[in-house]
Amino acid sequence: MRNELLAWFNREGLLLTDMVTAADDPEHNEIKVTVKAPVLALSRAYTDFRECPDPVHFGYPESALEMMTLDDMHQFVLSWFEQAVGAGLARCFVCNRVLDMGTEKPWDAVFVSDPLYCWLLVHFDCKRYLNRDLKGRNPFEISTQPAEFFENLYVS
Ligand SMILES: [Zn+2]
């Protein structure tokens, strides 16, 4: 992730920090600090977590990132998810069914903040079970793949 985007998440208070003391060498107490930016989940499977896509890679003006609001980011992530759903890549975080853009089983993009900052997709009807499926997740144990690139993503 580019430093500019990390800095943006930091400004919004959305970076998680983990500090680990390396115990191997007691004389040189080394403290390792890891930061974790919000992630996206295409499903609840551990292989389906994605690094937050960088708006600039999708045509958002680099100079405008500083002025980007959290609402803008939500909108951008939603556009990315719509492309992912259109491509058949996204599943409901709760029931694990593949989502589509139809109206029969409506879904929503949700931004959760506990136990990790994560955007995910869930059917309206499945939302009430969401907490159960998030419980016990450790953000620092989640490894992410780079987000898919979508050609037609509209960035305002
Ligand atoms: Zn569902």
Boltz pocket constraint, residues with backbone or C-beta under 6 A from the ligand:
constraints:
  - pocket:
      binder: B
      contacts: [[A, 92], [A, 93], [A, 94], [A, 95], [A, 96], [A, 97], [A, 122], [A, 123], [A, 126]]
      max_distance: 6.0
